[in-house]
Amino acid sequence: MRALVSGRLVAATRARAASLCSVFACGLAAAFLAACGGNGGNDSSGATSNTPLTVVKPVTDCSKLASVDLSDVGGAGSTITSATVTAATVNGASVNFCTVKGTLAPANTFEVALPVDSWTQRFAALGCGGLCGNLSDPTKQSSFSFSYTCPLVQQGGFVTAATDMGHSGQDASWSTDPQKQADFAYRGQHITTLAAKKLIKAYYGQTQKYSYFVGCSDGGREALMAAQRYPSDYNGIVAGAPAAHFQIQNSLYHGWNVVSNSTTGTSAGKAVLYADKAQLLHKAVVAACGGQAGVPDGLLADPRTCHFNPATIQCAASATDTSTCLTAAEVATATKIYSGPSDASTGMPMLGGSPQYGSEANWIGVEVPTSNSTDAAVPVTSLFSYMIVSGAYNLIFTGSPAIPTVDTFGYQDASFYPTYLQANHPLNDATSPDLSAFKNAGGKLILWHGWADQHISPLFTIRYYEAVQQTMGEANASAFSRLYVVPGVGHCGGGEGFPNIDLVSQITGWVEQGSAPNAVMSYQTDADSKVTASRPVYPYPAVAKFSGNGDWHDGANWTQGAPLVTDALPAWAGASFYTSYTPKTQGVAAP
């Protein structure tokens, strides 16, 4: 994307950003007095207030927090190992935090960062990704995803907390421990949140006014798990690209991508499709389906309108140079990745979604190797898709008749769902569509997903959102939830689209001011973090449409367009996993 040089566009971008911040009470000049805020509590009335939130200072020394007893939260053996004032660079400025580290029994390592001079009476729990196992630094702005330019984040207005979800590292031995399974599934974030709230009361002499959760990938699953299991933990939740369908995602979904890209159709094979050919495929898809009238950006506003056939770029049978085309084997692999597996007897899709057209360049390192087809052949066991599946075996299949492998998953047998995936579905998955308790507690939810996600198909998130609408009614769902699907954006960001978006201001504005979000401006930036283009995104299923006037790089020249796809998503074998169910608990019960 070329750099913006138009002074008019820069001014328009700033003006639009200022307008959005005004709507959501997120002005920089008033960051600590009125930013994104009101003065309500965790009540269920849904009422909001325009009374500004003031900065609250500590009433005790940070070191005193080391003696706070957390055994009522995590159980016997829960300890605080340190409580010290540390400085972190946030948005170029030094911000002091009282950083508290500890363990909630049996093994949930946590860290809570409490601002010394800038707390605006808000708390945010931050999700982790993959299978977790590491403790992220909650003082880092990069840990607070989807907060592009939000002053509350930039100026250290939140108390933040992070956890490793009950285990350290990726040694699979933890996944056989029932307690650690539960801590990863649902308990870790909940007890960390309770601990953070207790520390807030001890440090500032009062409770938080508002609580939030922000996460992506598994962090998105953790976000929805909180809404479903602990509806009063948070006033507002931002759930990005949620791995809510954990059982399916880390067995059939990634497993299919492994065997589809294997020379043998098993984990014993070498990769068929490589990075250079994924790029070639992507260019062909963009040429066939990308952009819209007057906008040569190559983005697919809704990939479901694309009907590209990889065979259109297949090499001739007599070709000796295949560098600019796909071999028959590469075409077959690409087709399998796009289409997903189907039940052999009924033809019904086994998956609720697959990687979408326009995501091919992002497959590199996940579905395909990072090396090129001219390099040495790569075993499919080195693909990320294989590693994540093999790491999750015990979490998914404990309690099932047997633990299958990538090679023995029932890719063409719908009975795989009840036989192998049902046992831990109510433990690991966060797909129950009945969020009535969360709504009744006054909670607000923003879901978002990138159309070019290489790890989790956005169709799964669309299916979940539609299940919420069907279960609760569209009007009820709209009263507390929104879904944004962003063209060209990869997993939790990146890609060729507009990945810089502030959803933190949207959720705080909705919770605290009652400002339900509609258009949300997203941005592209250059290597120096300067804005090069802007574009609004709208609640699903609406899409952004260029007005036809002015510079298409300028978000002010875009409007809300009608949905491009109105047909219902096709039936699939795992649909029952998106109906209401009773969550499963095990091990030490959460408080």
N, C-alpha and C positions, 0 to 999 in steps of 0.2 A: 504494500500500500504506500503510495507516494506521500511525502510530507506535505503538510498544509503550510502554505505561505501567505494565505489570505488573511490580512488583518481583520477583515469583516468576520471571517469564520471564527477566529480566535475570540473575538469580542462576543460573537453569538454564542459560542460554547460556554464562555464564562457567564454570560447573562442567563443562559438556560440552566446552568448549574446553580447559579444564585437563586433562580426561581424555584428549582426543586428543593434546595435547602430551606427556602422560605416556607414552602408548603409543609415540609416535614420538620420545621423548627430546628434546622441544623446549621444555622449561620455561624461562620467562624468567629465573628466578633463577639457573639454571645455564647461561645461554646460551653461555658461552664454555668451559665445562668438560665438559658432557655433551650440549649441544644437538645433536639430530639426528645424533649421531656415534658412531663407533667408532675403531679405530686401524689398520684394514687398509690395503692398498695397491691397486694396479691388477692384482692377481693374478686368475687364472681359477678359483680354487677356490670362489668364492662364499661363503667363510667370513666370519663377522662377529665382532665383539668388543664387549663392553660397556665396555671401557677408555675412559675419557673422553679427548677431545682437548683439549690445552692450547693456550692462546694462544702463538704464536711471534712474537718480535720480529725486526726486521731485523738483519742482521750487517754492513751497509754503509750508507753514505749514499745517499739516493735519487739524487742527482746523478750518482753513479758508474754508474748504469744507462744513462746516455746513451752510454757507450762500449762497451756490449755489442754484439758482432758478430752480426747476424742473417742474414748471407749464406748460412749453411748451411741456413737455414729458407726464406727467400724467394728466394734467388739473388742474383747480383751486382746492386748498386744498391739493396739493402734498407738502410734507414737509420732511425735513431732521431733524431727532431728535437728532442725535449725530454724531460726527466725531472725533475719538480718536485713538491714537496709542496703539495697543495691541500686546502682544507677544503670539505666538502660537508655539507649538513644532511640527516641521515637520521633519520626518525622523531622530528623535533624536536630532535635533538642534533647537535652538530658532530663530524664524524668526519674524521680526517686520512688522506689517501691519497697515496701516491707515484704520481703520474699520469704514465704513459709514453706518448708519442705517436710515431708513425712511419709508415713505408711499407714494405710487403713487395713486392718487385718482381713485376710491373712497376708496379702502381698500387693495391695494397690498403692503403688507409689504415686504421690501427688505433689503438685506445687501450686500455691496460691500467691498471686501478686496483688498487693494492696497499695494503691497510690498514697504517697505520704502527703502530697500537697494539692492533689487535683481530683479527688473522688467526687463524682457527681451523683452518688447514691444509686449507682447501677452495678449489677453483677452480670458477668457473662461466662458461662462454661464453654470451653473450646473442645471440639471433637478431635479424634485422632483418625488415622487412615490405615488401610490394609488390614492386617491382623493386630495392629497396635504393637505393644511391646516396647515402646520407647516413650520417654517423657519429653514433650515439646516445651519450649520456653514460653510461658504465657505472657512475658513482657515484650515479645517480638511482634511487631505489627504484622509480619508475614503469617503468624499463627492465627491472626484474626481475619479470616478470609472474607471476601465480598464486602469490604469496607472502604473501597476506593474513595479517598478524599474526605471521609467522614471525620469531622473535628473531634467527636467524642473519642474515637480511637486514636487519632493523631496526637491528641493532647493528653492521653492517659486518663480518660474519664471513668473507665470501668475497672472494677476489681475483676480479675480474670483467673481462671483455674484450669489446670490440665491434669490428666492422669494417663498412666500406661495401661489401664484397664486390667490390672491384676497379674501381669506377667512381664518379665523382662527378656528382651531378645526374641529370636525367631526359632529357637530350639523347640521342635514339635512336642516335646515331652509335656509341656504345660497343658496341651490340648486334651490330655487324657484325664486330667484332674477335674472332677465334677464341680468343685468350688471355683476353680479358675475358669472353667467353662461358663459358669453363671456370672462371674465378675466381668468377663468379656462380653457376654450376651447382653446384660442389662444392669448389673449392680454397680459396676465401677464408677460410671459417671454420676449415678444417683447419690452414692455416699460421698463422693468428692464434692458434689454440690452442697450436701448437708454440712460437710466439714467447712467449706468456704463460708457458708452463711453464719456458722457459729463463730468463725474467726472474724468476720465482718462486725458482728455484734460486740465482740470483745475489744476490737481495735478502735472502732469509731463510736462505741457507746449506743449504737442504734442499728436496726436492721436495714437492709437495702430497700429501696422503694420499688425497684423493678429488677426482674431476673430474666436473662436471655440465654439461649443456646445457639451456637453457630458452629456448623460442621459440614464436611463434604466427604463423599465416598462412604467409608464405614462411619465417619463422623455424621453423615446424613442419616445412616441407619440408626445411630445412637440418638440423633435428634428425634426421629419418629418413634423410636422406642420410648423415649421420655414422654412424648405426647400421649402414647397409648397406655403406658404402665404408671406413670407418675404425672398426671395431668396438672397438678398444682405446683410442680417444681419451677416452671418457667412461665412468664407472661407472654413471651414471644420466642419463636423458633425460626431459624433459617436453616433449611435442610437442602444441601446441594448434592446432586447426582447420587442419591441415596442407594446404598447397597442393601436396601430393605429386604429384598428377596435373597437373603444370604445363602440359603440352602440350594437354590437353583443357580444363582450367580457363580458360586464357587464349585459347582459340580458340572452340570450340563453345559452352561454357557461357555465358560473358559475351556472346559474339556473338549467341546465340539470344535473350538478354534484350533486346538492342538491337533486333533486327528484330521481335521480338514486340510491342514497345512503340512501333512506328513507324506513322505514318499511311499510309506507302507500302510498309511491309514491307521497307524498305531503309534504309541510312544517310542517305539524302537526305530522309527524312521528319521530321516533328515528333512529339513524344511524345503518346501517347494517354492513358495513365494517369498521374495526378499525385498529389502528396502527400496532398491532402484525400481523394481517393478510395481511396488505399491505406489510410488510417486508417479510412475507412468500411468497407472490406473486412475489415480486421482486427477491428473490433468485431463484425461479423457472424460471423466465424470463431470468435471467443471465445464469443459467445453460443451458438453451435451445438455447440462441442466443448470449451470450456475448463473447467477445474476438475474436482473430483471430489467425492464425497459429503461434505458438511460443510465443504468448502473452496472458498469463492467467490473464488478468486484469478485465475481465467481462464487459468491456465497449462495447456498441453497436455503431459501427461507423456510421451506418444509420439504425435506428429502423424500417424503412419501409421494410427491408429485413426479419424481424422477423414475423413469423406467429404463434406465441404461442397461444394456446387455454387454458384459465383458467380452463376449465372442466377437463383437464388432471391431476389437483391436487384436484379434488372434492372428498370429503369424501364418503365413501361407505354409502349406505342408512342405514345400520345397525350400523354404527359407534357410539360409546358412547363417545369417546375422539376425539374431532375435533381440537385439538391444532396444529396438523401438517398437516392439510388439510383445504380446504375451503368448507363451507356448500353450498348447492345449491343456497341459497339466496345470499351468498357472491360472488359466481361465476357469478350470474346474474348481480349483481351490478358492478363488475369489467368489465364485458363484455360491459355493457352500457357506462361506463366511457370511455373505449377505443374507442368504435364505434361511439358514439354521436347519436343524434336523426336524423330521416329521415322523409321526407314528406310522409304522409299516402297514398296519391293517386299515386305518381310517384316513390317513393322509393329513391328520390334524397337526398343526405346528406344535412341537414340543416346548418351544420357548415363546415368551411373550414379546420378545424383541431381539434384534441382532444389530451389529454395527450398521449405521446408516450410510447411504450414499453421501459422499462429501467428507467422510471421516478417514479415508484411506491413508492419507499422509500421516495421520496420528497412529496408525496400526504399528508403526515401526517401534520395536522394543516391547511390544505386547503380543499381537497376533503374528507378527513377522520379525525376523532378526534385524539387528541394526546394520548388519553387513549387506553387501550387494551380491547379486547372483553370480558375478564374476569371481567372487572370493571363494574360499573353502566352504564346503557344505557344513551346515550347522545342525546339530541334533535338536529335535523339537523339545527335548527335555530342558533345554536352556532358555526356552521362551518364558516370559513372565506368566503367561496363561497357565503353563504347566506348574510353575513353582507355587502360584497362589492356590491352585487346586490341591496339590499334594500337601501343602501346609495346613489345609482346612479339613482333611479327611476325617479326623477324629471328632471335630466339632460337628460336622454334618451327619456322620453315620453312626455315632455311638447310640446303641439301642435298636439299630436296624438289624435285620437277619445276618448281614455280613457287610464288610467294608469293601465296596467295589473299587476299581481303579479307573484311570482315564480310559483304559482299553475296554473295560467291561460295563461302563455306564450304559444305561438303557436309552441310548439316543433315539431309538426307533420303537420304543415300547412305553406307552403312557402309564403302564402299571408301575413304572419306576417311581412315580410320585408317591402313591400311598405306601408302597413297599419299603422304599429306602429314604425318602425325604420327609415323610410325615412326622416321624418320631420327634425330631428336633425342630420342626417348623415352628411350634409355639414357643420355643426357647430362643432361637436365634433370629427368626424373621421379625420384621416390624411392618407387616402388611395388613394388619387389621384396619378396616376402613371406618370403623365406628369411633369417631373422635368426639363424641358427644360430651364426655366428661371434660375434655380439654376445652372445648368451646364453652361449656357452662361455667368453667372457671375463669372465663374471660380471655383465654389464650388466643393468640394469633399465629398463623403459620404461613411462611413463604417457602415454597418449593421452587427449585430451579435446576435446570439441566442444560448442558450443551448439546446441540444437534450432532456435533462431530465427536462425541465422546467415544474413545477407543476402549474403555474398560467396561462400562455399563451402558446398555442401550437406553436412550431416552424414552423409548416406548414403554419400558417398565414403569417409569415415573408417571408417564401419561396414564397408563392403565391404573395405577394406584390412585391418582387424582380423580379419575373418572369413577373408580369404585367408591371413593368418599362421597362424590356427588350422588351416585345412585343409592348409597346407603342412607345418607342424611338428607338428601334432597338438594337440588342445585342452589336454592336460595339460602338454605342453612349453611351449605359449604362456602358460598361466596361471602357470607357474613364474617368468616374468620380465616379463610385460606385463599391463596393465590398460587398459580404456577406460571413460571416464565421458562420458555425453552429458547435458547439463544443460538442463532445460526452461526455455524463455523467455529464454535468454541468447543475445545476438547474437554478432557476429564478434569473437572474442578478448575478449569482455566486453560490458557494457551490456545493454540490453533490459529486459524486465519481470520477469525471473526473479531468481535469486540468484547474482550474478556474482562475489561476493567469496569466494574459495576459496584455501586454502593447499595447493598441490600440491608446493611445494618441501620442506616438512616431510615429506610423504608419501614423496617419492623419496629423501630423505636417510635417513629412518627405515628404508626398505626396503633400501637399499644397505648402510647401516652397522650396522643393528641386526637385519636380517632380518625386520622387521615389515611383512609384505605388507599393503597397504592394502585395506580393505573400505569401510565407511561413511566418508565424508569430509563434514564439516559445511561448508555454504555459508551465506552471509549476505546480507541486504539492509541497507543503511545509509541514513541520512538525509543532509541537506546538511551536517550537522555531524559526519559520519562515525560517528554513534552507531548501534549495531545496532538494527534495528527488527523483524527476523524472522530465523529460522534454519531450515535444513532440510538433512537429509543427502542426499547422492547416493551411489549404489551402482554397483559395476562393471556395465557393460552385459552382458546386457539387463535386469537387475533395475531396478525403479523404486521410488521412495519412496512409501509409502502411509500416509495419516493413520490413526492408531489409532482415531479417533472419540472420544477422551477428551481433555479439556483444551483449551487454546488452540491452534488450528492454526498460529499464528505461531511456536510454540515447537518447535524441532527435536527436542526430547526426546520429543515426542508422535508421532513418525513412526517407521515400521518399514520393513523391506525387503519389498517386494511382488514378486509374480511378474511375469515379462515380460508386457507387454500384446500383443506381436506375436511370434509364433514362426515364422511362415512365412518361407521363404527369400526374399531379395530377387530380383526378376525378372532374367532374363538381359538383357544389354545388349551393344551392338556393340563396346565397348572393353574387354571382360572380359580379353582377352589381355594388356592392359597391367598387370594385377594378378597376373601369373605371373612366375616367376623369370627373370632375364635377366642378362647380363654388362654391368656399367656401362661406359660409353664415356668415354675420356679423350682430351684433346687439349692442344696447347700445352705449356708448361713443366710437367713432372711434379711433383706434390707430393712432398715428402720422405717 
